[in-house]
Amino acid sequence: MTQVIARTSFVQERIENRPPGPDSFTEDLLKIERSLAEAVPRGIAATMAFLNLVSRYPRESEAIDIELGTSPLPHLASDRLDEIVDDCLRLAEERLPSEKHLAGEFGGFA
């Protein structure tokens, strides 16, 4: 049997404590570990598969994440988030006068 090499001691211990043979649990742990260790952009399908694994194994994902010192989801840039919120508020304020006119026609606000 080939020796499975894990990047973290958490995954390596889980592999050593499992019976030999095909095991989807250890394969999933290795996939989570590989995805967290390799900080490469993922496509939509790969991201969905990764999020599925993380939701299936939340404790294991967190332990691997802590050991690797990574984050499962990239943090949003707060400056960009503030910019998006400001744009949404500005657009809502621009629409407000036209919506007041419509509300007045139906007996609402005049």
N, C-alpha and C positions, 0 to 999 in steps of 0.2 A: 504494500500500500504506500502511496506517496505521502510524504510528510507535508502537512498543511502548515504554512508559516503565516501567522497572524502578526499584525503590526502592534497590537496592544496585548498586554498581559491578561486583560479581562477576557478577550475572545480566545486567547490561547488556553486559558484555564477551562473555559467552557468546552473547547474542542477536546482537550485531554480527558475530561470527565464524562464524555459521551461514549457510547458503545461504537466500535468500529463499523464502517459501512456507510452507505449513502445516508445523508442526513440533511434535510432541508433547513432545519434550524441553524446548523452551523454555516451552511451556505448563505443563508440570509444575514447572519451576523457578519460574515466576511464581506458581503455586498454593502452593508451599512458602513462598515469600517473603511472599505475602499472608497466609497462615495464621500465620506467625511474627510478622509486623508487627502484625496486628490481634489484640490480646489479648482476644478475646471468648469466652465459654463456647461450646463445641461440643457438639452432640448425639453420640449413639453412632455414627451412620453417618458423620458428618463427621470424628469422631476416628479411626475405622477407615480412612477414605480418606486422612487426613493421615498416619497411621502407616505405611500402605502406601507412600505417596510417600517418606517419610523412609527406610524400609527399602530402597527401590529406588535411592535416590540419597543414600547416607549421607555421602559426602564433600562433595557439593554442599550438602546440608542443614546440615552443620557449618560450612561457609564462610559461608553466608547467616546462620546463627545468630550467628557471631562478629561479622560486620559489623553486624548489627542490634543486637547486645548483648542478645539474648533467650535463652530456653531453650525447646527444643521440647516438653518435658514439665514441667508445674508441679512444683515441689518439694513434697514432703509436709511438713506441719507436724510437726516432731519431737515436740511436746507431744502432739498427737493420736495419733501413732504409738505413743508410750510408753503412753498411756492404753489403746489397743487391746491391746497386748501384755500389760499388767497385767490387763485383763479376761480374756483368754484363759488366763493362768496361774491366776487365781483360780477360774475355772470348772473347769479341769482338777483343781485341788486339791479342789474340792467333789465331783467325781465319783470321786476316788481311793478313798475308803472302800468305796463300792458295788462298784467294780471289783475290789477285793481280795477281797471276799466271793465274787464269781463265780469268780475264779481259784482260790480254795480248794476250790470244789466240784469242779473238774476235775483235782484232784491237783497243782495248782501251788502257789502260796504260801498258807500257812495264816494 
